[in-house]
Amino acid sequence: MSRRASSLLTRGGSLGSGLLVAALFGGLLAVGLIGGPTSSPSVPTPAPTASPTSGGLVPSAIADVHPPDSPFAPDATTIASCAVSDTECLIQGYANLAYADGPKAAIATLAAETREPVIFACHQISHRIGAAAIAANGDRAGAAFVAGDSTCASGYYHGVLQHAFLGVDLGNLDEIGRRAGEICTDPQIQATGYLAFQCGHGLGHGLLIATGYDLPMAIEACGALPNALEREWCASGVHMENFTPSYGRQTAWVDAVDFRYPCTVLRPDQGKASCYNLVPIRAIEGSNQRWEAVADACVRAEVDYQATCFEGMGLQVQGRIRSPQEALDLCAIAGTAAQRCVDGVALSFVNRDANGREALRVCALVADSPAREACSMSVGSALRTVVTTPAAAVALCDDSLLPETASERDACRRGADR
């Protein structure tokens, strides 16, 4: 670790926050703990990398993914009747509960689970809860979408959006685009940036699944959405689903050696920034959990996308820590880009919790005063997206404060109110 990184990331002791069985930005199932590194190798300062001048989206020879093609059907299965190791039974049991009693009841039951195999499968389970909710709502995706929440990495949202495409002619791009344009227009969804993002992002997951993991087609469908922000959100869901398929098998659109692919061959309007933000997901899995490989992939990113890649490293770190200090220790592997990683950790906590408690704990440990203030302001700005008014976001800053984060309040409030 460089001296600069060491001084930036060392402030105070570790703050115990319990086991964080966490999900990453927008929907990656990331359960389990990876301890801090036994050493902190130096990572080079990010340097410019030329954009590709040739090539394009060409699938590799990796096995294709075959998503399920049927709507949810209730049966007599109950959660209590399932063995803890029987994931398929649990998926059906939770979905039956959602169909009968509503998704909030099922999500609350899932959130209270303490059995490790169930916790590990929570994203997959919540996908099916979403499928049950859309079936119970007469296939009205908007009504089903606003009935749930982001528990278990927003798997519920992804399940709703995935099943919203059942019955659509997947060989007809115009029909796919029309359906995509309808789904996220519900006024309740558009009331906050947080829900609007989750809908657009979940839409991308659903599009890639619905098209049989045809990445170019899914990206083209995202491109039919009415504004640039929605197109980027949608593309981010496509790229996350590509790197972490909901049904387990690797897609054809990754590379076993170059973890940056397909980001390296995308145009900016194909979600290139979102793709690079998600490269650490692919790198940590493809390298057998080596954080040095994640940092190396980000260093080799094109210069305009290195910062977002290191922020994405923070999103991965957030799902594998017990305490804020452990997050800073892992981010130190990023060397001179460590603060970008730390910012990603903080923002991921906001996305996971829709509050700033753990996020401000991360910011409070940053030694460098301007960086600490910038981190706290970013938390405030992120909180602004989960509520409808700046005043409500400021109140979230105040509600999030713990004794050890009191000095971060004003910066958080400034970020929330701008």
Phi, psi and omega in degrees: 000137179289158178300321180299314180296319181298315181290328182291325191256010182243111178203107178078183182265181179286142178250111181294132179231014179077179180289125177257096173274096201245154173244146187266171187320116172076347174151007179284129171288114182224091183245144179114175185235135172240122184292167178295160183292149176280343175215165182235080183296150179287137176248134184301153172300134179307134182234155181301139174235132184294145173289150180294145180253355179211177179092181181184194181283103180235121183291148175276188182267009182292148185304144178285168179247136180244099183286159176295150186235023182235148177288167178293140175231120180291153172215198186270002182296135175241158178300318183296335182279353186263137170293148184297337180271355184264086185297319182297320178295316180296319178302314180292319180298315178294321179294322176299319178299317179296320181294321184277317189246359180099152184295330181297321179296317181292317181295319179297320178295317179295320180295334181273357182297140175241354181282124189302316180298326179288318178299318181297326183266012190296325180294317179295318179296316183291334171305311185287330173301318177297319178297320178293323181295319180291327175294319180290337181262022177063035179065020176272101188296319181299314180297319179293321185300313184284353180276351184247199175208188190266012179308142177061054173063035177060026179300327178300312180300319181295321179296317178300311185292323178301312185281348176294343181263359176297134181091350178277141177289103187282000172265359184245101184297326179297319180291320176299314180298321178298314180295318179300320181290340181277328199292317189263017183270356180304130182304328179291327177290320184281358184292330178227149177299328182298309180292322179298318176297313182300323180292312180297318180293315178297327177301319178298316175305311183298321180296316181293319178296313185294330180273011180069033178064040172269093188300311180301320181293318179296318178295321179296322177295319175302323181295346179276354181290157194287337180221164189297321182296315179296322179296320179291318177300315180298314179298326179297323177292321176300312184290325177293318179296326178294316182284329183226075184302138183297337185249019163094324185276144181291143180276177179277356190251039173226166180238136184290339184249312182265099185291350180281338182291137012267007184305324186296337184249007180275152167277158178305325182280005176255024179078033182299317180296315179297322179299312180295327176298335183259355178308320179301332175300311180293320184293319183292324179283317183289339182258010183061049172069036179260112182293331177298324178292325177296310180299321180295319179297321180289322177299325183272002176292157174301146193303323182288350186240005181293318182298314181293329176295315179293327173297322175297328174300320177298325178297323177290318180301318184303329181277003188224036184227159174255339185209157176303322180297323178296326176297315180295323179297317179291320180295336179300337178298336180285358177060235184292347177262015185303321184293328176298320177297316179300316178300321178296321176300310183299313182293328178294324176296320177299315180298322182288317191258344187056030169210179186248014187299300182290327180299315180290333173298320177295311181301322185296337181276347182291127186285322184287120187300311178299321179293321178297317179294318179297320177299314182293322176295323178296322176298315178299317178298320179293322178296331179298334182281345185264356180229175188265346182223155175301322180299321179292326178291319176300319178298324177295322175302313181295318181292336184278349189288135170244164182308323184281354181243014184299324183289346180271356186300310187297319179295319177300315181295322179296319178294325182287332188262359184266000000 
